[in-house]
Each structure stands twice: as C-alpha cells, then as structure tokens.
Amino acid sequence: MERLIRTIKEEEVYLSEYEGYQDAYRQIGRFIEEVYACKRIHSSLGYLTPMKFELQWQENRAADVI
C-alpha cells in the first residue's frame, strides 16, 4: 500500500496542478484506473499489470471449476 501511494505521488500528484479537490480526486482516480491498473507492470504480480493479473486469475479459477 505504501508503494502505491508513493507511485501516485511521484507519477501523478507532483507532476500535476489541480483546480481543487474535485479535480484532484478525478485526475488521481483516472491515473489509478488508466495507468496504474492497466499499463504499469508489477514485479509482485509476475510482471503483469493488475488488470491482466486479475483476468488471468479469473481464467485459472474458471478452469479449476470445470
């Protein structure tokens, strides 16, 4: 969790200017959804993005049920 917060600060917050709380909330949410979860690979997830890791996990889980 601490690494996530550090990444958000380094790759979004420190590089952006926000018009207010709502703008910051929206842009940080966009960063998490579009960049952190979809494009940024994570060594702890086998060098997959969180989205690909979750999809792979769901596919494996479905295969185990069948």
C-alpha positions, 0 to 999 in steps of 0.5 A: 500500500505504501508503494502505491501511494508513493507511485501516485505521488511521484507519477501523478500528484507532483507532476500535476496542478489541480483546480481543487479537490474535485479535480484532484480526486478525478485526475488521481482516480483516472491515473489509478484506473488508466495507468496504474491498473492497466499499463504499469507492470508489477514485479509482485504480480509476475510482471503483469499489470493488475488488470491482466493479473486479475483476468488471468486469475479469473481464467485459472479459477474458471478452469479449476471449476470445470 
